[in-house]
Amino acid sequence: MTEGKWDSTGFDQLMKDSKNELLDLQNQLQNLMVKFCLRALRVYQATRPEPLRPNEVSLLTKNELNNAIADLTAQTSMDNIVKLVREEWAKQQKP
């Protein structure tokens, strides 16, 4: 952006790039949540000889997602995330 003049072309490109980055991050988060759920299913499956039934897989997956989200949004986790973001942002702002 030039001094005193709005760079709409640059801003438009930044917004497109930001949208693409957001979609990529959402995909990464979804893949990470799948890993959390698969880990939980492996733990439950290890406790019994018969395979998990589809409705059990669904229920266990929903429970694991709810637990992971609750853990992530707990105040101590939020405080830690804020702290880490502030530290990382400060590092990125140094020339």
MARPA-105606 format. One record per residue: residue in one letter; z, y, x of N, C-alpha, C in turn; residue number from 1. Coordinates in pm, whole numbers, plus 32768, in hexadecimal, padded with zeros to 4 digits. Layout:
N
PT residu  nup nnorth neast caup canorth caeast  cup cnorth ceast num
PT      A    Z      Y     X    Z       Y      X    Z      Y     X NUM
...
//
This chain:
95
PT residu  nup nnorth neast caup canorth caeast  cup cnorth ceast num
PT      M 8000   7F8B  8054 8000    8000   8000 8000   807B  8059   1
PT      T 7FA9   80DA  803B 7FA2    8154   8088 800C   81B6  8058   2
PT      E 802E   8214  80AE 8096    8278   8090 8071   82C9  8014   3
PT      G 80C5   82C4  7FAD 80B4    8317   7F38 8048   82EA  7ED7   4
PT      K 8005   827A  7EF1 7F9C    824D   7E98 7FB5   81BB  7E72   5
PT      W 7FA7   819E  7DF2 7FBC    8118   7DBE 7F46   80BF  7DE4   6
PT      D 7F64   804B  7E1D 7EFC    7FEB   7E45 7EF4   7F7F  7DDB   7
PT      S 7EA9   7F9A  7D70 7EA3    7F3A   7D02 7E5C   7EB9  7D29   8
PT      T 7DF9   7EC2  7D80 7DB2    7E49   7DAB 7E10   7DEE  7DF9   9
PT      G 7E5B   7E28  7E55 7EBB    7DDB   7EA3 7F28   7DA0  7E4C  10
PT      F 7F54   7DEF  7DEA 7FBD    7DC0   7D8E 7F89   7D4C  7D3A  11
PT      D 7F0F   7D58  7D07 7ED4    7CEB   7CB7 7ECC   7C6A  7D09  12
PT      Q 7EA3   7C75  7D87 7E99    7BFF   7DDC 7F24   7BC5  7DF7  13
PT      L 7F85   7C1C  7E0E 800E    7BEE   7E25 8043   7BA2  7DAB  14
PT      M 8027   7BD4  7D34 8054    7B92   7CBA 800F   7B09  7CAA  15
PT      K 7F8F   7AFF  7CCA 7F4A    7A7D   7CC2 7F86   7A1C  7D26  16
PT      D 7F9C   7A4B  7DA0 7FD8    79F5   7E07 8065   79CB  7DDE  17
PT      S 80B0   7A28  7DA3 8139    7A0B   7D79 8139   79A2  7D09  18
PT      K 80D9   79AB  7CAE 80D1    7949   7C42 80B3   78BE  7C7B  19
PT      N 8059   78B8  7CDB 8038    7839   7D1A 80B1   7800  7D65  20
PT      E 80FA   7858  7DA8 8172    782C   7DEF 81DA   77F8  7D8C  21
PT      L 81EB   783E  7D1B 8249    7812   7CB5 8225   7789  7C7F  22
PT      L 81A6   7773  7C63 8179    76F0   7C31 8195   7683  7C99  23
PT      D 817C   76A1  7D17 8197    7640   7D81 822C   7621  7D8B  24
PT      L 827F   7689  7D83 8310    7674   7D89 8342   7624  7D11  25
PT      Q 830A   763E  7C9B 8330    75F2   7C24 830C   755F  7C35  26
PT      N 8298   7544  7C6E 8270    74B9   7C88 82CF   7477  7CEC  27
PT      Q 82F3   74C0  7D54 8350    748A   7DB7 83D7   746C  7D77  28
PT      L 8406   74C6  7D23 8487    74B1   7CE0 8480   7439  7C82  29
PT      Q 8413   742D  7C39 8402    73BB   7BDF 8402   7339  7C2F  30
PT      N 83BD   7336  7C9F 83BA    72BE   7CF3 8445   729E  7D2A  31
PT      L 8491   7304  7D4C 8519    72EF   7D7D 8571   72B6  7D0E  32
PT      M 8561   72E8  7C94 85AF    72B5   7C23 858A   7222  7C06  33
PT      V 850C   71FF  7C17 84E2    7174   7C07 852B   711D  7C6D  34
PT      K 8538   714E  7CE8 8580    7102   7D4F 8613   70F0  7D2B  35
PT      F 8652   7159  7CF5 86DC    714C   7CC8 86E8   70DD  7C5F  36
PT      C 868C   70DE  7C00 8691    707C   7B93 8676   6FEE  7BC5  37
PT      L 8616   6FE0  7C1E 85F8    6F5B   7C55 866F   6F24  7CA3  38
PT      R 86B4   6F7C  7CEB 872C    6F52   7D33 8794   6F1E  7CD1  39
PT      A 87AA   6F65  7C64 880A    6F3A   7BFF 87E2   6EB5  7BC0  40
PT      L 8762   6EA6  7BA4 8733    6E27   7B69 8748   6DB2  7BC9  41
PT      R 8730   6DC9  7C4A 8746    6D5E   7CAD 87D9   6D36  7CB1  42
PT      V 8832   6D99  7CA9 88C2    6D7C   7CAA 88E7   6D2A  7C30  43
PT      Y 88BA   6D54  7BBB 88DA    6D09   7B40 889C   6C7E  7B43  44
PT      Q 8820   6C74  7B73 87DD    6BF2   7B77 8827   6B92  7BD3  45
PT      A 8862   6BC6  7C3E 88A9    6B72   7C9E 8926   6B32  7C61  46
PT      T 8956   6B67  7BF1 89D0    6B33   7BB6 89B7   6AC2  7B53  47
PT      R 8939   6AA1  7B3C 891C    6A39   7AD7 88A0   69E9  7AFD  48
PT      P 889E   696B  7AD3 882E    6915   7AF9 87AF   692E  7AA6  49
PT      E 87BE   6954  7A28 8747    6966   79D4 870F   69F4  79E7  50
PT      P 868C   6A01  79D7 864D    6A85   79E7 867F   6AE8  797D  51
PT      L 8680   6B64  79A3 86A2    6BCD   7943 8637   6BD2  78D6  52
PT      R 8663   6BE1  785D 8605    6BED   77ED 85D1   6C7C  77E7  53
PT      P 855B   6C8E  77AB 8521    6D16   77A5 857E   6D7F  7769  54
PT      N 85C7   6D5A  76FE 8622    6DBE   76C3 8696   6DDD  7722  55
PT      E 86BF   6D7C  7773 8728    6D96   77D6 86F4   6DF3  7844  56
PT      V 8678   6DDA  786E 863B    6E31   78D3 8637   6EC1  78A0  57
PT      S 860E   6ED2  7823 8609    6F59   77E9 8693   6F98  77E3  58
PT      L 86F3   6F4F  77B1 877B    6F84   77A5 87B7   6FA5  782D  59
PT      L 87A9   6F4B  788C 87DF    6F63   7912 879A   6FD9  7955  60
PT      T 8719   6FE5  7940 86CD    7055   7979 86FE   70D9  793F  61
PT      K 870D   70DF  78BC 873E    7159   787C 87CA   717C  78AD  62
PT      N 8820   7117  78B8 88A8    7130   78EA 88A7   7163  7979  63
PT      E 8853   7128  79CD 884C    7152   7A59 8817   71E1  7A63  64
PT      L 87B2   7201  7A13 877E    728A   7A13 87EA   72ED  79E8  65
PT      N 8830   72CC  797C 889C    7323   794D 8909   7334  79B6  66
PT      N 892D   72C7  79F8 8995    72CE   7A60 8966   7321  7AD7  67
PT      A 88EB   730C  7B02 88B6    7357   7B75 88AF   73ED  7B54  68
PT      I 8883   740D  7ADC 887B    749A   7AB3 8907   74D7  7AA7  69
PT      A 8965   748B  7A6F 89EF    74BC   7A64 8A2A   74D5  7AEF  70
PT      D 8A13   7478  7B4B 8A46    748A   7BD4 8A08   7505  7C15  71
PT      L 8987   7515  7C03 893F    7584   7C41 8969   760B  7C08  72
PT      T 898B   760F  7B88 89AF    768D   7B49 8A45   76A6  7B45  73
PT      A 8A92   764D  7B7F 8B22    7664   7B8B 8B38   76E0  7BE1  74
PT      Q 8BA0   772A  7BC4 8BB6    77AA   7C08 8BBA   779B  7CA0  75
PT      T 8BFB   7733  7CD3 8C03    7722   7D64 8B78   770B  7DA0  76
PT      S 8B24   76BF  7D5A 8A9B    76A9   7D89 8A4B   772B  7D84  77
PT      M 8A5A   7775  7D16 8A12    77F3   7D08 8A3C   7854  7D77  78
PT      D 8ABF   785C  7D91 8AF0    78B5   7DFB 8AB6   788D  7E82  79
PT      N 8AB1   780C  7E9C 8A7B    77DC   7F1B 89E5   77FA  7F25  80
PT      I 899C   77E7  7EB9 890C    7805   7EB9 88F5   7899  7ED2  81
PT      V 8942   78EE  7E8F 8936    797F   7EA3 894F   79A2  7F36  82
PT      K 89B6   7967  7F70 89D7    7980   7FFC 8964   7956  8057  83
PT      L 892E   78DF  8040 88C0    78AD   8093 8842   7901  8083  84
PT      V 8827   792C  8008 87B2    7981   7FF1 87C2   7A06  803A  85
PT      R 8837   7A42  8031 884F    7AC2   8075 883C   7AB3  810B  86
PT      E 8870   7A47  8144 8861    7A2F   81D4 87CF   7A1D  81F9  87
PT      E 8788   79CD  81AB 86FA    79B3   81C9 86A7   7A32  81B8  88
PT      W 86C5   7A80  814F 867D    7AFD   8138 8692   7B5D  81AD  89
PT      A 870E   7B65  81DE 872C    7BBD   8250 86DC   7B92  82CA  90
PT      K 86D3   7B0F  82E2 8684    7ADC   8353 85F2   7B01  8344  91
PT      Q 85BC   7AF5  82CC 852F    7B11   82B5 850F   7BA6  82BF  92
PT      Q 8572   7BFB  82B0 8559    7C8B   82B5 855B   7CC2  8344  93
PT      K 858B   7C73  83A1 858F    7CA0   842C 8503   7C94  8468  94
PT      P 84D8   7CFE  84B0 8452    7CF9   84EC 8447   7C97  855F  95
//
